[in-house]
Amino acid sequence: MLGNRNSYSKTETKTLKPHLADFEQTYGEEIFNELETITADAGYGSEENYDALEEKGFTAYVKYNTFEKEQDKNYQKNTKLLARKICNTTKKKIIMYVQ
């Protein structure tokens, strides 16, 4: 671990960019640009953060916030049933990836 930051934000998703900015300010642009991988818990999982990490060229290991919920067999079953209902209701072909 090279950096940490305390935040009083109710949602961690809004704190990743400030964490990265603090790290860059503390260690300098040269060290910051040598970073290759970012690991963070599910609280940081958001499309905005995934996009920001990708734009900076990081390999990111950030679990998205519904990962654990999606592993539940009942959740998977209900998601598949909902997808079928939508297909039947709209008469449109929907391609969906469900793990």
MORAVEN-V718948 format. One record per residue. RES is the residue in one letter. PHI is phi in whole degrees, -180 to 180 (NA if undefined). D_FIRST is the distance of its C-alpha to the first C-alpha in whole Angstrom. Layout:
RES,PHI,D_FIRST ; RES,PHI,D_FIRST
This chain:
M,NA,0 ; L,-106,4 ; G,-152,6 ; N,-148,8 ; R,-154,12 ; N,-88,14 ; S,-139,17 ; Y,-108,21 ; S,-73,21 ; K,-73,23 ; T,-124,22 ; E,-68,18 ; T,-58,19 ; K,-87,20 ; T,-106,17 ; L,-63,15 ; K,-61,17 ; P,-62,17 ; H,-60,13 ; L,-64,13 ; A,-64,16 ; D,-62,14 ; F,-61,11 ; E,-63,14 ; Q,-67,16 ; T,-70,14 ; Y,-101,13 ; G,94,16 ; E,-63,18 ; E,-62,18 ; I,-67,14 ; F,-57,13 ; N,-71,16 ; E,-83,15 ; L,-63,12 ; E,-117,13 ; T,-128,11 ; I,-122,10 ; T,-120,10 ; A,-149,11 ; D,-80,13 ; A,-62,17 ; G,-62,18 ; Y,-94,16 ; G,-74,19 ; S,-157,22 ; E,-57,24 ; E,-59,23 ; N,-71,19 ; Y,-61,20 ; D,-63,22 ; A,-62,20 ; L,-67,17 ; E,-65,20 ; E,-60,22 ; K,-85,19 ; G,82,19 ; F,-81,16 ; T,-83,16 ; A,-113,15 ; Y,-116,14 ; V,-131,15 ; K,-69,18 ; Y,-77,21 ; N,-70,22 ; T,-107,25 ; F,-55,24 ; E,-61,25 ; K,-62,28 ; E,-71,29 ; Q,-80,29 ; D,-70,31 ; K,-62,35 ; N,-65,37 ; Y,-61,34 ; Q,-62,35 ; K,-63,39 ; N,-65,39 ; T,-65,37 ; K,-65,40 ; L,-64,43 ; L,-64,42 ; A,-62,41 ; R,-65,45 ; K,-61,46 ; I,-62,45 ; C,-60,47 ; N,-68,50 ; T,-74,50 ; T,-92,49 ; K,60,51 ; K,-109,48 ; K,-83,46 ; I,-120,42 ; I,-100,40 ; M,-140,37 ; Y,-103,34 ; V,-124,34 ; Q,-81,31
